[in-house]
Amino acid sequence: MRIISGTLKGRRLETPDWPGLRPTSDRLRETLFNVLAPRIQGARFLDAYAGTGAVGIEALSRGAAHVTFVEHDRRAQRLIEDNLARCGASDRHAIIRAGFAAAAASLSEPFQLLFLDPPYGAADFSQSLEAAAPLMTDDAVMIIEHARRDRAPEHVAGLTRTRELLSGDSALSFFAKHE
């Protein structure tokens, strides 16, 4: 894995050496950030279920003002810390060591961009969307990565799905607040 663009372009990231962590591919991250490009500069970015931290580090590289990583697995937290250090990212970020629902309940500042990557095959990722919805500014975009076979809801928690991008076995569903 590598950082695709921005100030950290080309930096290689460590990948997990244990089963069960599924990093967002370079190709899918590139697609995601091509869509988010006009909104990323100066944004507060949430990387939930952060895993390796690749998505949040890509956001930092492309000019996000601050990235909050949320990850409950201690091994993944260390991996995020190592990847941030490897990239020389010493500020503009925070790592919350908790499950997402607990972290969401404790966060007070809203985000303009939110990226959620819960485990594929989760029985209902609507719970993640519901937990994240109160963290959105009025003009925020929330993206959830999920298995292509698992359709994201059209409407949930005051949000409307505005776009869906498919790539291999993965999908990115984009949500905005109802107008």
N, CA, C and O atoms as a DFTB+ gen file, in Angstrom:
716 C
 N C O
     1  1       0.837      -1.183       0.000
     2  2       0.000       0.000       0.000
     3  2       0.875       1.238       0.000
     4  3       1.967       1.259       0.567
     5  1       0.355       2.278      -0.661
     6  2       1.105       3.524      -0.739
     7  2       0.139       4.698      -0.703
     8  3      -1.056       4.543      -0.954
     9  1       0.671       5.875      -0.388
    10  2      -0.114       7.100      -0.469
    11  2      -0.114       7.528      -1.934
    12  3       0.938       7.574      -2.570
    13  1      -1.278       7.836      -2.459
    14  2      -1.451       8.037      -3.887
    15  2      -1.126       9.453      -4.345
    16  3      -0.565       9.639      -5.425
    17  1      -1.468      10.450      -3.541
    18  2      -1.292      11.827      -3.992
    19  2      -1.082      12.754      -2.803
    20  3      -1.275      12.356      -1.654
    21  1      -0.689      13.982      -3.082
    22  2      -0.527      14.983      -2.044
    23  2       0.907      15.063      -1.545
    24  3       1.838      14.587      -2.194
    25  1       1.063      15.675      -0.379
    26  2       2.395      15.929       0.174
    27  2       3.136      14.664       0.568
    28  3       4.364      14.670       0.660
    29  1       2.408      13.579       0.801
    30  2       3.030      12.312       1.209
    31  2       3.041      11.282       0.077
    32  3       3.278      10.098       0.312
    33  1       2.785      11.737      -1.147
    34  2       2.687      10.847      -2.304
    35  2       3.872       9.882      -2.378
    36  3       5.030      10.269      -2.222
    37  1       3.534       8.606      -2.622
    38  2       4.553       7.579      -2.816
    39  2       5.016       6.893      -1.541
    40  3       5.677       5.856      -1.609
    41  1       4.687       7.446      -0.381
    42  2       5.108       6.803       0.873
    43  2       4.437       5.445       0.996
    44  3       3.237       5.308       0.758
    45  1       5.210       4.457       1.364
    46  2       4.691       3.101       1.548
    47  2       4.180       2.939       2.973
    48  3       4.763       3.462       3.923
    49  1       3.099       2.217       3.099
    50  2       2.497       1.958       4.404
    51  2       2.655       0.495       4.766
    52  3       2.642      -0.384       3.904
    53  1       2.803       0.253       6.051
    54  2       2.845      -1.126       6.545
    55  2       1.452      -1.729       6.426
    56  3       0.445      -1.037       6.575
    57  1       1.414      -3.013       6.157
    58  2       0.141      -3.723       6.080
    59  2       0.056      -4.717       7.227
    60  3       1.083      -5.074       7.805
    61  1      -1.123      -5.164       7.565
    62  2      -1.269      -6.078       8.700
    63  2      -0.643      -7.432       8.404
    64  3      -0.609      -7.888       7.262
    65  1      -0.149      -8.061       9.467
    66  2       0.398      -9.408       9.318
    67  2      -0.475     -10.416      10.054
    68  3      -0.007     -11.481      10.457
    69  1      -1.753     -10.070      10.225
    70  2      -2.701     -10.972      10.859
    71  2      -3.977     -11.003      10.015
    72  3      -4.267     -10.041       9.304
    73  1      -4.731     -12.082      10.085
    74  2      -5.961     -12.176       9.296
    75  2      -7.067     -11.313       9.901
    76  3      -7.033     -10.975      11.084
    77  1      -8.037     -10.969       9.077
    78  2      -9.214     -10.274       9.569
    79  2      -9.240      -8.784       9.292
    80  3     -10.299      -8.166       9.399
    81  1      -8.109      -8.184       8.939
    82  2      -8.085      -6.762       8.606
    83  2      -8.016      -6.648       7.091
    84  3      -7.141      -7.242       6.460
    85  1      -8.930      -5.892       6.510
    86  2      -9.052      -5.770       5.070
    87  2      -8.805      -4.316       4.674
    88  3      -9.745      -3.522       4.645
    89  1      -7.564      -3.955       4.371
    90  2      -7.276      -2.567       4.011
    91  2      -7.967      -2.156       2.713
    92  3      -8.113      -2.959       1.792
    93  1      -8.386      -0.904       2.656
    94  2      -8.960      -0.350       1.434
    95  2      -7.858      -0.319       0.377
    96  3      -6.776       0.215       0.619
    97  1      -8.133      -0.886      -0.779
    98  2      -7.115      -0.989      -1.832
    99  2      -6.703       0.387      -2.342
   100  3      -7.450       1.358      -2.221
   101  1      -5.505       0.453      -2.913
   102  2      -5.023       1.693      -3.517
   103  2      -6.017       2.191      -4.573
   104  3      -6.316       3.383      -4.642
   105  1      -6.511       1.287      -5.372
   106  2      -7.424       1.657      -6.456
   107  2      -8.724       2.253      -5.917
   108  3      -9.213       3.253      -6.443
   109  1      -9.284       1.644      -4.871
   110  2     -10.528       2.155      -4.306
   111  2     -10.294       3.485      -3.595
   112  3     -11.144       4.373      -3.655
   113  1      -9.149       3.631      -2.922
   114  2      -8.819       4.918      -2.287
   115  2      -8.664       6.011      -3.336
   116  3      -9.111       7.140      -3.135
   117  1      -8.030       5.673      -4.455
   118  2      -7.876       6.659      -5.529
   119  2      -9.242       7.102      -6.049
   120  3      -9.465       8.294      -6.261
   121  1     -10.148       6.164      -6.253
   122  2     -11.504       6.487      -6.692
   123  2     -12.195       7.381      -5.670
   124  3     -12.806       8.388      -6.030
   125  1     -12.096       7.013      -4.404
   126  2     -12.714       7.792      -3.328
   127  2     -12.204       9.227      -3.334
   128  3     -12.997      10.167      -3.298
   129  1     -10.900       9.399      -3.379
   130  2     -10.338      10.737      -3.284
   131  2     -10.486      11.543      -4.570
   132  3     -10.431      12.772      -4.529
   133  1     -10.672      10.889      -5.700
   134  2     -11.014      11.624      -6.917
   135  2     -12.378      12.294      -6.748
   136  3     -12.583      13.417      -7.209
   137  1     -13.300      11.608      -6.092
   138  2     -14.624      12.176      -5.839
   139  2     -14.544      13.275      -4.775
   140  3     -15.201      14.308      -4.901
   141  1     -13.751      13.058      -3.742
   142  2     -13.684      14.009      -2.623
   143  2     -12.754      15.199      -2.866
   144  3     -12.751      16.141      -2.074
   145  1     -11.973      15.176      -3.934
   146  2     -10.935      16.191      -4.170
   147  2     -11.386      17.628      -3.929
   148  3     -10.663      18.370      -3.264
   149  1     -12.532      18.056      -4.429
   150  2     -12.901      19.460      -4.232
   151  2     -13.244      19.817      -2.780
   152  3     -13.311      20.995      -2.430
   153  1     -13.461      18.800      -1.938
   154  2     -13.917      19.042      -0.573
   155  2     -12.843      18.806       0.494
   156  3     -13.049      19.176       1.650
   157  1     -11.726      18.213       0.145
   158  2     -10.778      17.721       1.153
   159  2      -9.947      18.828       1.806
   160  3      -9.668      18.757       3.003
   161  1      -9.553      19.833       1.052
   162  2      -8.675      20.879       1.575
   163  2      -9.327      21.577       2.766
   164  3     -10.401      22.164       2.642
   165  1      -8.665      21.505       3.918
   166  2      -9.134      22.179       5.125
   167  2     -10.258      21.489       5.865
   168  3     -10.769      22.036       6.843
   169  1     -10.657      20.313       5.436
   170  2     -11.789      19.611       6.061
   171  2     -11.360      18.862       7.323
   172  3     -10.212      18.441       7.462
   173  1     -12.307      18.713       8.223
   174  2     -12.147      17.794       9.349
   175  2     -12.649      16.438       8.853
   176  3     -13.771      16.335       8.357
   177  1     -11.820      15.398       8.984
   178  2     -12.056      14.092       8.369
   179  2     -12.095      13.028       9.462
   180  3     -11.225      12.992      10.332
   181  1     -13.095      12.172       9.415
   182  2     -13.206      11.044      10.337
   183  2     -12.927       9.761       9.582
   184  3     -13.563       9.486       8.564
   185  1     -11.972       8.964      10.075
   186  2     -11.655       7.647       9.511
   187  2     -12.051       6.621      10.565
   188  3     -11.276       6.321      11.473
   189  1     -13.267       6.084      10.438
   190  2     -13.801       5.141      11.427
   191  2     -13.557       3.712      10.966
   192  3     -13.630       3.410       9.775
   193  1     -13.268       2.840      11.919
   194  2     -12.832       1.473      11.622
   195  2     -11.554       1.604      10.792
   196  3     -11.442       1.024       9.713
   197  1     -10.608       2.361      11.300
   198  2      -9.477       2.870      10.531
   199  2      -8.493       1.812      10.045
   200  3      -7.818       2.037       9.040
   201  1      -8.387       0.681      10.710
   202  2      -7.500      -0.393      10.228
   203  2      -6.050       0.029      10.144
   204  3      -5.393       0.193      11.172
   205  1      -5.539       0.208       8.934
   206  2      -4.144       0.610       8.729
   207  2      -3.961       2.122       8.815
   208  3      -2.840       2.612       8.952
   209  1      -5.071       2.857       8.734
   210  2      -5.009       4.317       8.715
   211  2      -4.794       4.893       7.330
   212  3      -4.659       6.108       7.186
   213  1      -4.759       4.049       6.301
   214  2      -4.433       4.500       4.945
   215  2      -5.372       5.584       4.433
   216  3      -4.919       6.542       3.806
   217  1      -6.663       5.455       4.687
   218  2      -7.616       6.443       4.176
   219  2      -7.393       7.784       4.861
   220  3      -7.343       8.817       4.193
   221  1      -7.258       7.783       6.176
   222  2      -7.026       9.027       6.898
   223  2      -5.694       9.669       6.562
   224  3      -5.603      10.893       6.463
   225  1      -4.662       8.859       6.386
   226  2      -3.350       9.398       6.017
   227  2      -3.405       9.997       4.615
   228  3      -2.781      11.025       4.352
   229  1      -4.143       9.362       3.724
   230  2      -4.349       9.931       2.380
   231  2      -5.043      11.289       2.494
   232  3      -4.692      12.227       1.778
   233  1      -6.028      11.399       3.395
   234  2      -6.716      12.677       3.602
   235  2      -5.745      13.742       4.109
   236  3      -5.779      14.880       3.641
   237  1      -4.885      13.386       5.059
   238  2      -3.866      14.328       5.537
   239  2      -2.956      14.766       4.396
   240  3      -2.649      15.949       4.254
   241  1      -2.532      13.814       3.594
   242  2      -1.636      14.094       2.481
   243  2      -2.259      15.078       1.495
   244  3      -1.557      15.883       0.882
   245  1      -3.571      15.008       1.349
   246  2      -4.270      15.842       0.368
   247  2      -4.792      17.153       0.963
   248  3      -5.496      17.902       0.286
   249  1      -4.451      17.434       2.226
   250  2      -4.764      18.749       2.771
   251  2      -5.864      18.833       3.803
   252  3      -6.294      19.937       4.139
   253  1      -6.341      17.711       4.322
   254  2      -7.333      17.789       5.400
   255  2      -6.726      18.538       6.585
   256  3      -5.545      18.375       6.893
   257  1      -7.537      19.354       7.241
   258  2      -7.056      20.129       8.388
   259  2      -6.765      19.226       9.578
   260  3      -5.810      19.461      10.319
   261  1      -7.585      18.191       9.767
   262  2      -7.424      17.286      10.903
   263  2      -8.104      15.960      10.572
   264  3      -9.156      15.936       9.933
   265  1      -7.497      14.860      11.010
   266  2      -8.089      13.538      10.832
   267  2      -8.198      12.872      12.190
   268  3      -7.237      12.837      12.959
   269  1      -9.380      12.344      12.475
   270  2      -9.603      11.544      13.675
   271  2      -9.742      10.094      13.232
   272  3     -10.635       9.753      12.456
   273  1      -8.848       9.244      13.733
   274  2      -8.882       7.812      13.458
   275  2      -9.602       7.136      14.621
   276  3      -9.313       7.431      15.781
   277  1     -10.530       6.240      14.327
   278  2     -11.207       5.460      15.364
   279  2     -10.953       3.985      15.068
   280  3     -11.271       3.492      13.985
   281  1     -10.381       3.295      16.039
   282  2     -10.055       1.869      15.874
   283  2     -10.030       1.209      17.245
   284  3      -9.431       1.740      18.180
   285  1     -10.676       0.053      17.369
   286  2     -10.698      -0.637      18.667
   287  2      -9.612      -1.701      18.804
   288  3      -9.223      -2.025      19.927
   289  1      -9.113      -2.250      17.708
   290  2      -8.114      -3.324      17.759
   291  2      -6.738      -2.739      18.091
   292  3      -6.230      -1.899      17.349
   293  1      -6.144      -3.169      19.179
   294  2      -4.847      -2.638      19.632
   295  2      -3.750      -2.819      18.580
   296  3      -2.904      -1.941      18.409
   297  1      -3.762      -3.948      17.881
   298  2      -2.746      -4.167      16.837
   299  2      -2.890      -3.144      15.722
   300  3      -1.897      -2.606      15.232
   301  1      -4.126      -2.878      15.325
   302  2      -4.377      -1.898      14.266
   303  2      -4.020      -0.484      14.742
   304  3      -3.525       0.327      13.959
   305  1      -4.268      -0.192      16.007
   306  2      -3.886       1.125      16.545
   307  2      -2.378       1.329      16.434
   308  3      -1.918       2.397      16.032
   309  1      -1.623       0.314      16.787
   310  2      -0.164       0.405      16.655
   311  2       0.246       0.557      15.189
   312  3       1.182       1.290      14.868
   313  1      -0.463      -0.138      14.314
   314  2      -0.186      -0.044      12.876
   315  2      -0.446       1.380      12.371
   316  3       0.339       1.913      11.587
   317  1      -1.536       1.987      12.814
   318  2      -1.827       3.372      12.435
   319  2      -0.721       4.294      12.940
   320  3      -0.228       5.143      12.197
   321  1      -0.335       4.127      14.196
   322  2       0.744       4.949      14.765
   323  2       2.035       4.780      13.975
   324  3       2.719       5.760      13.675
   325  1       2.367       3.535      13.637
   326  2       3.578       3.267      12.855
   327  2       3.497       3.912      11.469
   328  3       4.477       4.484      10.992
   329  1       2.333       3.819      10.824
   330  2       2.179       4.397       9.490
   331  2       2.230       5.923       9.526
   332  3       2.787       6.541       8.619
   333  1       1.661       6.530      10.550
   334  2       1.760       7.977      10.698
   335  2       3.218       8.389      10.897
   336  3       3.678       9.357      10.292
   337  1       3.936       7.663      11.735
   338  2       5.351       7.964      11.978
   339  2       6.167       7.767      10.707
   340  3       7.040       8.575      10.392
   341  1       5.883       6.701       9.984
   342  2       6.584       6.396       8.727
   343  2       6.422       7.534       7.724
   344  3       7.322       7.811       6.932
   345  1       5.257       8.192       7.771
   346  2       4.976       9.296       6.850
   347  2       5.413      10.646       7.415
   348  3       5.332      11.660       6.722
   349  1       5.870      10.669       8.652
   350  2       6.285      11.930       9.257
   351  2       5.117      12.808       9.653
   352  3       5.273      14.022       9.785
   353  1       3.950      12.217       9.843
   354  2       2.756      12.970      10.243
   355  2       2.705      13.022      11.769
   356  3       2.253      12.082      12.422
   357  1       3.176      14.134      12.320
   358  2       3.265      14.224      13.778
   359  2       2.163      15.073      14.391
   360  3       2.039      15.131      15.614
   361  1       1.359      15.733      13.558
   362  2       0.281      16.558      14.093
   363  2      -0.935      16.460      13.177
   364  3      -0.917      15.705      12.205
   365  1      -1.986      17.213      13.475
   366  2      -3.234      17.257      12.710
   367  2      -3.997      15.946      12.741
   368  3      -4.777      15.665      11.831
   369  1      -3.786      15.136      13.775
   370  2      -4.539      13.895      13.868
   371  2      -4.725      13.494      15.334
   372  3      -4.010      13.950      16.227
   373  1      -5.705      12.632      15.538
   374  2      -5.933      12.017      16.840
   375  2      -6.354      10.580      16.583
   376  3      -7.008      10.281      15.584
   377  1      -5.972       9.698      17.492
   378  2      -6.392       8.297      17.403
   379  2      -7.252       8.021      18.623
   380  3      -6.816       8.208      19.759
   381  1      -8.470       7.578      18.381
   382  2      -9.368       7.209      19.476
   383  2      -9.390       5.701      19.561
   384  3      -9.712       5.008      18.596
   385  1      -9.045       5.212      20.719
   386  2      -8.957       3.771      20.938
   387  2     -10.250       3.276      21.582
   388  3     -10.361       3.169      22.803
   389  1     -11.223       2.978      20.720
   390  2     -12.534       2.539      21.198
   391  2     -13.303       1.943      20.033
   392  3     -12.922       2.092      18.872
   393  1     -14.383       1.271      20.362
   394  2     -15.321       0.856      19.336
   395  2     -15.990       2.094      18.762
   396  3     -16.018       3.138      19.413
   397  1     -16.526       1.993      17.559
   398  2     -17.037       3.192      16.917
   399  2     -18.224       3.810      17.632
   400  3     -18.273       5.032      17.771
   401  1     -19.173       3.027      18.086
   402  2     -20.360       3.597      18.748
   403  2     -19.960       4.400      19.981
   404  3     -20.472       5.498      20.196
   405  1     -19.054       3.865      20.789
   406  2     -18.594       4.582      21.985
   407  2     -17.832       5.843      21.600
   408  3     -18.022       6.890      22.218
   409  1     -16.984       5.760      20.602
   410  2     -16.220       6.927      20.162
   411  2     -17.152       8.008      19.629
   412  3     -16.988       9.185      19.949
   413  1     -18.124       7.616      18.822
   414  2     -19.052       8.584      18.238
   415  2     -19.813       9.333      19.326
   416  3     -20.047      10.536      19.210
   417  1     -20.194       8.630      20.372
   418  2     -20.934       9.259      21.463
   419  2     -20.076      10.268      22.224
   420  3     -20.606      11.184      22.853
   421  1     -18.750      10.102      22.170
   422  2     -17.870      10.987      22.933
   423  2     -17.327      12.161      22.126
   424  3     -16.768      13.095      22.701
   425  1     -17.481      12.130      20.811
   426  2     -16.948      13.203      19.967
   427  2     -17.879      14.416      19.998
   428  3     -19.101      14.273      19.954
   429  1     -17.292      15.599      20.074
   430  2     -18.122      16.804      20.154
   431  2     -18.013      17.698      18.917
   432  3     -18.968      18.399      18.584
   433  1     -16.869      17.686      18.231
   434  2     -16.720      18.533      17.043
   435  2     -17.214      17.795      15.804
   436  3     -16.924      16.611      15.633
   437  1     -17.957      18.485      14.938
   438  2     -18.471      17.826      13.736
   439  2     -17.396      17.706      12.648
   440  3     -16.347      18.348      12.706
   441  1     -17.693      16.875      11.672
   442  2     -16.788      16.599      10.556
   443  2     -17.464      16.967       9.241
   444  3     -18.684      16.874       9.105
   445  1     -16.644      17.389       8.270
   446  2     -17.159      17.642       6.922
   447  2     -17.124      16.382       6.063
   448  3     -17.935      16.216       5.153
   449  1     -16.164      15.488       6.367
   450  2     -16.027      14.226       5.629
   451  2     -15.887      13.092       6.628
   452  3     -15.076      13.158       7.551
   453  1     -16.683      12.055       6.435
   454  2     -16.659      10.899       7.323
   455  2     -16.538       9.650       6.471
   456  3     -17.302       9.458       5.525
   457  1     -15.579       8.804       6.805
   458  2     -15.376       7.549       6.082
   459  2     -15.497       6.410       7.071
   460  3     -14.766       6.360       8.061
   461  1     -16.417       5.491       6.808
   462  2     -16.654       4.345       7.671
   463  2     -16.370       3.077       6.889
   464  3     -16.846       2.915       5.765
   465  1     -15.599       2.182       7.479
   466  2     -15.253       0.921       6.823
   467  2     -15.456      -0.227       7.804
   468  3     -14.492      -0.877       8.209
   469  1     -16.725      -0.482       8.193
   470  2     -16.976      -1.576       9.139
   471  2     -16.673      -2.924       8.491
   472  3     -16.598      -3.025       7.266
   473  1     -16.500      -3.950       9.308
   474  2     -16.207      -5.276       8.739
   475  2     -17.256      -5.683       7.707
   476  3     -18.453      -5.494       7.923
   477  1     -16.805      -6.237       6.596
   478  2     -17.725      -6.735       5.580
   479  2     -18.556      -7.862       6.193
   480  3     -18.087      -8.626       7.036
   481  1     -19.792      -7.934       5.742
   482  2     -20.665      -8.988       6.224
   483  2     -21.300      -8.648       7.560
   484  3     -22.011      -9.477       8.128
   485  1     -21.061      -7.445       8.079
   486  2     -21.710      -7.048       9.324
   487  2     -23.209      -7.133       9.097
   488  3     -23.710      -6.741       8.043
   489  1     -23.911      -7.640      10.077
   490  2     -25.338      -7.885       9.930
   491  2     -26.092      -6.622       9.506
   492  3     -26.982      -6.689       8.658
   493  1     -25.745      -5.485      10.084
   494  2     -26.473      -4.265       9.769
   495  2     -25.558      -3.065       9.947
   496  3     -25.317      -2.631      11.073
   497  1     -25.044      -2.523       8.843
   498  2     -24.176      -1.364       8.998
   499  2     -24.962      -0.077       9.152
   500  3     -24.373       0.999       9.255
   501  1     -26.300      -0.171       9.170
   502  2     -27.124       0.999       9.454
   503  2     -26.814       1.561      10.829
   504  3     -26.909       2.770      11.043
   505  1     -26.441       0.692      11.767
   506  2     -26.089       1.157      13.122
   507  2     -24.890       2.092      13.075
   508  3     -24.851       3.079      13.809
   509  1     -23.915       1.799      12.225
   510  2     -22.753       2.677      12.087
   511  2     -23.157       4.021      11.504
   512  3     -22.687       5.065      11.957
   513  1     -24.021       3.997      10.508
   514  2     -24.495       5.245       9.907
   515  2     -25.272       6.071      10.927
   516  3     -25.120       7.292      10.985
   517  1     -26.101       5.411      11.728
   518  2     -26.874       6.114      12.752
   519  2     -25.963       6.740      13.803
   520  3     -26.218       7.856      14.255
   521  1     -24.911       6.038      14.193
   522  2     -23.973       6.576      15.186
   523  2     -23.200       7.761      14.625
   524  3     -22.873       8.691      15.362
   525  1     -22.906       7.737      13.329
   526  2     -22.100       8.792      12.709
   527  2     -22.916      10.017      12.306
   528  3     -22.366      11.117      12.248
   529  1     -24.192       9.864      12.029
   530  2     -25.012      10.973      11.522
   531  2     -24.934      12.239      12.384
   532  3     -24.840      13.331      11.823
   533  1     -24.967      12.146      13.714
   534  2     -24.888      13.379      14.520
   535  2     -23.529      14.090      14.447
   536  3     -23.403      15.230      14.894
   537  1     -22.531      13.431      13.895
   538  2     -21.187      14.013      13.801
   539  2     -20.989      14.835      12.532
   540  3     -19.914      15.398      12.326
   541  1     -22.004      14.912      11.686
   542  2     -21.888      15.570      10.388
   543  2     -22.262      17.045      10.462
   544  3     -23.229      17.419      11.127
   545  1     -21.479      17.886       9.767
   546  2     -21.916      19.256       9.550
   547  2     -23.075      19.206       8.563
   548  3     -23.338      18.159       7.971
   549  1     -23.772      20.328       8.381
   550  2     -24.930      20.337       7.478
   551  2     -24.578      19.979       6.043
   552  3     -25.390      19.387       5.333
   553  1     -23.360      20.338       5.607
   554  2     -22.962      20.071       4.222
   555  2     -21.990      18.898       4.102
   556  3     -21.316      18.745       3.084
   557  1     -21.923      18.082       5.134
   558  2     -20.973      16.963       5.172
   559  2     -21.354      15.853       4.196
   560  3     -22.499      15.724       3.762
   561  1     -20.335      15.060       3.876
   562  2     -20.526      13.836       3.096
   563  2     -19.996      12.685       3.940
   564  3     -18.892      12.750       4.481
   565  1     -20.797      11.633       4.044
   566  2     -20.365      10.420       4.729
   567  2     -20.284       9.312       3.695
   568  3     -21.176       9.148       2.863
   569  1     -19.201       8.558       3.765
   570  2     -18.987       7.453       2.841
   571  2     -18.838       6.186       3.657
   572  3     -18.118       6.166       4.656
   573  1     -19.507       5.139       3.241
   574  2     -19.329       3.845       3.899
   575  2     -18.848       2.847       2.850
   576  3     -19.437       2.713       1.778
   577  1     -17.762       2.148       3.188
   578  2     -17.270       1.076       2.329
   579  2     -17.932      -0.205       2.791
   580  3     -18.006      -0.483       3.988
   581  1     -18.412      -0.980       1.840
   582  2     -19.098      -2.225       2.195
   583  2     -18.947      -3.230       1.064
   584  3     -18.518      -2.898      -0.041
   585  1     -19.311      -4.462       1.372
   586  2     -19.287      -5.497       0.346
   587  2     -20.322      -5.156      -0.720
   588  3     -21.422      -4.700      -0.406
   589  1     -19.970      -5.376      -1.949
   590  2     -20.866      -5.082      -3.066
   591  2     -22.208      -5.795      -2.909
   592  3     -23.254      -5.258      -3.275
   593  1     -22.166      -7.001      -2.366
   594  2     -23.386      -7.803      -2.216
   595  2     -24.331      -7.248      -1.152
   596  3     -25.512      -7.594      -1.147
   597  1     -23.838      -6.397      -0.254
   598  2     -24.652      -5.818       0.822
   599  2     -25.083      -4.412       0.421
   600  3     -24.281      -3.480       0.474
   601  1     -26.320      -4.254       0.027
   602  2     -26.827      -2.950      -0.414
   603  2     -26.935      -1.994       0.759
   604  3     -27.431      -2.355       1.826
   605  1     -26.473      -0.788       0.556
   606  2     -26.633       0.264       1.557
   607  2     -28.066       0.788       1.472
   608  3     -28.655       0.807       0.391
   609  1     -28.623       1.208       2.587
   610  2     -30.000       1.730       2.554
   611  2     -30.067       3.046       1.782
   612  3     -29.086       3.786       1.709
   613  1     -31.238       3.327       1.208
   614  2     -31.453       4.604       0.503
   615  2     -31.526       5.757       1.508
   616  3     -30.994       6.841       1.267
   617  1     -32.196       5.504       2.637
   618  2     -32.399       6.511       3.674
   619  2     -32.154       5.873       5.029
   620  3     -32.591       4.751       5.288
   621  1     -31.449       6.598       5.894
   622  2     -31.232       6.124       7.262
   623  2     -30.809       7.316       8.116
   624  3     -29.997       8.135       7.685
   625  1     -31.351       7.412       9.311
   626  2     -30.932       8.401      10.309
   627  2     -30.869       9.832       9.766
   628  3     -29.931      10.570      10.067
   629  1     -31.862      10.219       8.971
   630  2     -31.872      11.575       8.420
   631  2     -30.906      11.775       7.268
   632  3     -30.632      12.909       6.875
   633  1     -30.384      10.675       6.718
   634  2     -29.424      10.733       5.616
   635  2     -30.028      10.110       4.363
   636  3     -30.889       9.233       4.438
   637  1     -29.564      10.578       3.225
   638  2     -29.973      10.018       1.937
   639  2     -28.727       9.567       1.192
   640  3     -27.732      10.288       1.115
   641  1     -28.801       8.357       0.644
   642  2     -27.695       7.889      -0.195
   643  2     -27.739       8.676      -1.497
   644  3     -28.760       8.696      -2.185
   645  1     -26.627       9.322      -1.831
   646  2     -26.581      10.179      -3.012
   647  2     -25.809       9.559      -4.164
   648  3     -25.940       9.992      -5.309
   649  1     -25.009       8.552      -3.867
   650  2     -24.159       7.968      -4.905
   651  2     -23.655       6.619      -4.427
   652  3     -23.509       6.384      -3.228
   653  1     -23.392       5.735      -5.382
   654  2     -22.767       4.451      -5.062
   655  2     -21.767       4.138      -6.168
   656  3     -22.089       4.200      -7.355
   657  1     -20.547       3.802      -5.756
   658  2     -19.502       3.413      -6.697
   659  2     -19.124       1.967      -6.418
   660  3     -18.932       1.584      -5.264
   661  1     -19.015       1.163      -7.471
   662  2     -18.681      -0.246      -7.341
   663  2     -17.287      -0.501      -7.887
   664  3     -16.900       0.033      -8.927
   665  1     -16.529      -1.340      -7.154
   666  2     -15.179      -1.691      -7.575
   667  2     -14.867      -3.089      -7.068
   668  3     -14.669      -3.289      -5.870
   669  1     -14.822      -4.047      -7.967
   670  2     -14.571      -5.426      -7.559
   671  2     -15.646      -5.898      -6.597
   672  3     -16.838      -5.767      -6.876
   673  1     -15.222      -6.454      -5.451
   674  2     -16.163      -6.938      -4.444
   675  2     -16.626      -5.837      -3.496
   676  3     -17.448      -6.082      -2.613
   677  1     -16.102      -4.628      -3.675
   678  2     -16.375      -3.523      -2.756
   679  2     -17.296      -2.485      -3.373
   680  3     -17.430      -2.384      -4.592
   681  1     -17.923      -1.718      -2.495
   682  2     -18.760      -0.595      -2.914
   683  2     -18.520       0.571      -1.958
   684  3     -18.227       0.378      -0.778
   685  1     -18.649       1.761      -2.485
   686  2     -18.620       2.982      -1.681
   687  2     -19.988       3.628      -1.833
   688  3     -20.411       3.940      -2.946
   689  1     -20.687       3.831      -0.709
   690  2     -21.965       4.512      -0.723
   691  2     -21.795       5.855      -0.039
   692  3     -21.258       5.941       1.066
   693  1     -22.263       6.914      -0.713
   694  2     -22.121       8.290      -0.241
   695  2     -23.465       8.759       0.322
   696  3     -24.519       8.516      -0.265
   697  1     -23.403       9.429       1.462
   698  2     -24.604       9.920       2.124
   699  2     -24.489      11.398       2.450
   700  3     -23.406      11.900       2.750
   701  1     -25.633      12.095       2.388
   702  2     -25.709      13.493       2.801
   703  2     -26.972      13.636       3.651
   704  3     -27.869      12.795       3.596
   705  1     -27.028      14.704       4.432
   706  2     -28.233      14.955       5.220
   707  2     -29.388      15.268       4.281
   708  3     -29.201      15.859       3.217
   709  1     -30.616      14.852       4.703
   710  2     -31.821      15.206       3.925
   711  2     -31.906      16.710       3.814
   712  3     -31.565      17.423       4.757
   713  1     -32.355      17.199       2.681
   714  2     -32.518      18.643       2.528
   715  2     -33.916      19.032       2.928
   716  3     -34.268      20.211       2.874
